[in-house]
Amino acid sequence: MQLTDGAHVPVVVVGGGQAGLATSWHLTAQGLDHLVLEADRVGSEWRNRRWDSFCLVTPNWQCRLPGFPYDGPDPDGFMIRDEIVDYLEAYKASYDVPIVEGVRATRLDHGFRIATTAGTLTADQVVVATGPYQRPRVPRLAERLGVPQLHSSEYKNPDQLPPGEILVVGTGQSGCQIAEDLHLAGRAVHLATGSAPRVARFYRGLDVVAWLDRMGYYSKGIDEFDDVDAVRFRVNHYVTGRDGGRDLDLRKFALEGMRLYGRLIDADQDVLRFAGDLPQNLDHADAVSESIKDSVDAFIAAEGIEAPEEARYQPGWEPTETPESVSLRGIGAVIWSTGFRRDDEWIRVPVFDGQGYPTHRRGVTSVPGLYFIGLPWQHTWGSGRFGGVADDAQYVVERITEQRAGVHWIAGLHRTVA
């Protein structure tokens, strides 16, 4: 499909990942004329910003894009990177997506005039589906280090790295999985931990994701929490789907030779310095995991479910010292697993808060006709993921349809315009 310079399209969806495609599916089902703009190719985030051994951390059965639930041979398995790309390509081929690939939106102005790398178009309504992982976040202290460095989004495999030991900074999902990938390849790994929690892969006969799904955790709306802002920016629990799924136990890695540290707080060209919070970081991650098991136990008891008993986790390693520095001599490279920040500078419409986060209610902004989709915790824990984006897309498209019929939503209420 080609973009015609100066064209007017009723609805423009910016972004052709799972969120944009799910929105397009619902728009198509409603018979609404629209266009999807994708800067690269469908699934580009999975293609370009994931390492070679990457796989999902949620089971395949949670891949429930609208009209296209996973129907492969391994519902309890975890698709690897290339299979995820294939899934999205198959989804794109499953219906007639009006998509233009290789065209980037560069500016969105009032009146919904959209400048792109292939011309300009206008729209009545715009859905921003560009995802949360846009600009890699690297701390300024990285400028002081005289060793090769890369962000987790640039990591592919251990062989791309120079000889020597590797420092991974950050213990969110990417940091822990990359540290394991290097560790399994026989590389000497130093890991600077943070406050990210962990979760067990399996407990009492089921994947913990399955228990949480049955318990309604993935469908609980963010407006049901007292601390909305804190919930929205929570770090995800670390776990892996590799080789059929398992826990990521940093204490076990330490027993096998991985060097663990507290939070990285300072550096110069020769020395890295860490906070003395390694014991607290490990204990916090374990406590969160065990609290989730407490919730599962309570659910099993309340529902009278027959489930096998299982012994609780016992820490196999405790730090006898908390190293506060390490020499950069011998460190071949540093991998920054320090997350991403949004890039919404191209949007010149006033819908952002003081931290640059889009203000919205379930993706509906205060500017009539402008919507967001695919944000973490847009409405539920499943928002932005394969398991929950379909519900968010349906909600947004319902609001689009109502606005086109003369219904405006304001602060969670609605009124009909005669």
Secondary structure, DSSP 8 states (H G I E B T S, - for coil): ----TT-EEEEEEE--SHHHHHHHHHHHHTT--EEEEESS-TTHHHHHSS-TT-B-SS-GGG-EETTEE--SS-TTS--BHHHHHHHHHHHHHHTT--EEES--EEEEETTTEEEETTEEEEEEEEEE---S--EE---GGGGG--S-EEEGGG---GGGS-SSEEEEE--SHHHHHHHHHHHHTT--EEEE--S--B--SEETTEEHHHHHHHTTGGG--GGGSS-HHHHHT----B-B-GGG-B---HHHHHHTT-EEE--EEEE-SSEEEE-S-HHHHHHHHHHHHHHHHHHHHHHHHHHT---------------S----EEESTTEEEEEE---EE---TTB-SS-B-TTS-B--BTTB-SSTTEEE-S-TTSSSTTTTSTTTHHHHHHHHHHHHHHHHTTEEEETTEEEE--
